[in-house]
Amino acid sequence: MAFALSINLNKIALLRNSREGNYPSVIEHAKLCLENGVDGITVHPRPDQRHIRPSDCLELKTLLADKPQEFNIEGNPFEAKHGTYPGFIEIIRECKPEQATLVPDQGSQLTSDHGFDLNVSGQPLESIVNKLKSWNIRVSLFMDPDREQIRLAKELGADRIELYTGPFAHAYSLNDADDIFKKHCEAAQYATEIGLGVNAGHDLNLDNMKLYKTLPGLLEVSIGHAFTVDSLQYGMKSTIERYLELCR
Ligand code: PXP
């Protein structure tokens, strides 16, 4: 079954931010991705603005406005305004992406490394999920493959979950992914049964996607780090072709 490929452009922004100016341009790379057939663009504007900035989100919103591809913005919905960072929900309000992927990471984290514990975050998330849905934004929650937590995600009104694939990718690199992949398959099957769509992301690459692409009911993957590294080796156009071949 085909599923969507959303390219995460954080690492292009990280490279740009290592110098003054706008090179490499996030927008030009988004255009390249879109022209070469990807299904969506993902960004994760963090409060410290170390890669994607709020202004990138606005420019991407304009670029994607008349295009069929999906705009997905990830982040911690509890990140409030400080300094030039307007707050995650304000970015979403301004950009109105097709999908918001809510992630329980702290600003200081190197990268997202766990899903929500909805026994703790469920109640404060409820009004946020309702607000985003009232803006016609699809809400996806970053989750570990845990049946009870997935049930709570449904109860909260999420449309989709994004399964955190970091531990799967690590196990795959050690040739030891059978058990964890089984857990992901069971979680995905359960999510689908109770009416949640299933996305996945983190540390996915051309190698481990050969297995992960068989996840039942998979609707979308978002890939950034490995995609950027592969683009250095193969060029971006050829890298997109390689990933699309796995997704179709
Ligand atoms: N999903 C979430 C929630 C993320 O935070 C990230 C990294 O920004 C990804 C997916 C993509 O992970 P990677 O860059 O390892 O492909």
Boltz pocket constraint, residues with backbone or C-beta under 6 A from the ligand:
constraints:
  - pocket:
      binder: B
      contacts: [[A, 8], [A, 10], [A, 44], [A, 74], [A, 101], [A, 103], [A, 111], [A, 112], [A, 142], [A, 162], [A, 200], [A, 201], [A, 202], [A, 203], [A, 204], [A, 222], [A, 223], [A, 224], [A, 225], [A, 226], [A, 227]]
      max_distance: 6.0
